[in-house]
Amino acid sequence: MRYLDEYRDPGLARGLLDRLRRRATRPWRIMEVCGGQTHTLVRQGIDELLPAGIRMIHGPGCPVCVTPLETLDRAMAVAARPEVTFTSFGDMLRVPGTRTDLLSLRARGADVRVVYSPMDAVRIAVAEPERQVVFLAVGFETTAPANAMAVLHARRLALANFSVLVSHVLVPPAMTALLADPDCEVQAFLAAGHVCAVMGWTQYEPIAARRHVPVVVTGFEPLDLLEGILMAVEQLEEGRGEVENQYARAVRRSGNRPAQQVIGRVFQVTDRTWRGIGHLPASGLQLAPEFAAFDAARRFGVTDLRSAEHPECIAGAILTGAREPTDCAAYGTRCTPRTPLGAPMVSAEGTCAAYYAAGRATVPTRSDP
Ligand code: SF4
């Protein structure tokens, strides 16, 4: 398979590992920000092949995991309304809210549908004008352009029955917040290549300069990650703290200008609560006032929700890299992909799900064959 096998070549991987072994003279701790990168690292066993002392810390870059519980509870309150067709990407359906999840709500009769693009939701709104169609717009800078385009399209069509429940988050403020924590052990970052494909990497330059921390824009294949780790280690060994680009085949410094423009047109930066992490200033996107008519939160006005995390779930510590899934008492027993207590066990980008899929230190129970 051209353009894929090249990035999974075992011989090249061994060569990069050898170079890493020669280059690393002392322990280093590197965070891969993106949950997609976590899955590659864990699935391929790359984190276990690294030279002793180089430790990967898993970061908060799972869009499903960081969507706040309050947003999920609000989503379910909206989805339960008889006039609403609630649409979402599939991962979100099984994420636990305080009392239930969207999939259970659908089983009880709510009109909850999986879509593969926000434009699918717009199409449903066109085809079924008697329904109020709501799309759950979550994720990082990667999904924001398509969601913004859907809102623009809905406005062009003058759709009065389409709205979005927005809970977008932004990566650089989360990295800044992690570094500000006095217990933070991260010495270098692998920045998510797809986020940078949209936004470029200029936003990381002040972080790297201020904190003197290497930031390497990195792709998602095994060789991408090995090369990104090597570039980070080389910077650390040389005492540099700069932004470098491993993912040159997909990312330019300035990113994708048209995508940035559509984000800037439809959204504005806002403070945002991250599930498991807390409230971070200027860390999210909300609809700009011009598009307030498409704001599902405003349209349906769900308030007085009492949200509460599952008491056993340590998702906050997992998402900040402070703990690993196997540190959680519920991991692999009371919490599995079939019986998730927290979002990191549900999502295709969740760290707990990555560990579970790779069979890391888990003892399956009879109820989870
Ligand atoms: S294993 Fe389950 S309960 Fe534990 S942190 Fe992960 S998602 Fe939460």
Residues whose N, C-alpha, C, O or C-beta is under 5 A from the ligand:
A	BS01	SF4	E312 C313 I314 A315 P325 C328 A330 Y331 C335 L341 G342 A343 P344 M345 C352
